[in-house]
Amino acid sequence: MSQTPRDKAYDRAQARLTRDAAHRYQQPDWGTEDPDAREAYDRELSQTMPVIGRRGRR
């Protein structure tokens, strides 16, 4: 298929989304975990993989 001609509205929207993403990336809390998600992950991990040397649920 051939490429479609450039759509100005699409280009503006894409540029805006790129700027917004770059702005969010520069924020101090970018990439931090949600504490509730971390607790749920730790709880599930402790239930499925018991610590070596400790008898627990498997």
N, C-alpha and C positions, 0 to 999 in steps of 0.2 A: 504494500500500500504506500501511496505517496504521502508525504507529510502535508498536513493542513496548513493554510496560511496562518500567520500569527494573529491571535485575537488580543486586542489591546486590553479588554476587560480582564481576560484571563491572566495576562502578564502583570497587570496591576495587583490582582488578587494574590498571585504567586509571590510577587515582591513583598507585599504586606505580610503574608504568612512567614516568609523567610526572615523579615525584620523582627517580627514578633518572637519567632523561635530563637533568634540570636539574642534578643533582649532577655528572654527567660533564661537562656543558658548563662548569661552574665550575672544572674541574681545569686546572692550568697547561699541560698538554700537549694540550689539546683542539684538534683540527683540524690537528695537525702531520702531516707526511708521513712515511711509512715510508722510511728511506734507501735500502733495496733497490728499492722501487718507483720512487723518483726516479731512481736510476741506470739502471734498465731503460727508463724513459721517455726520459731523455737519450740513451741509446744508440740507441733506435729513432728518435728525432727526428733525430739526426745522420746516420743511414743514409738516411732518407727525404727530408730537406731539407738539401742541402749549403749551406754558407755561401757568400754572394755573393762572387765573385772567386776562389773556390777550386774546382778541378775535383775532384769526388769521385763516389762512386756515387750514382746517382739511383734 
